[in-house]
């Protein structure tokens, strides 16, 4: 996903010519929406790892999309998931997260969410 969002140098592999390659929001927005929905699911063991990976790569995605474009279209998508993950650290569990094993298995996701917030600010 990060590679899809990163700015391309415009080199066409087939012809070797410089042509601008950009993916429109009509393609990326549904992909990121689906990714956020998958990351909200918490009943499989790798859910925390998936959220941690997403948060680690989100800064690169934001830089690739550009500041204005990211804020305008994509920031709203991630805030609920980001803050729900951070609430687990402070004992306030969202209805989207199970409380029985949230503290044990979620430390990597929480750390990645904190770092992501820090780097996006």
Order of alpha helices (4+ residues) and beta strands (2+ residues): alpha-alpha-alpha-alpha-alpha-alpha
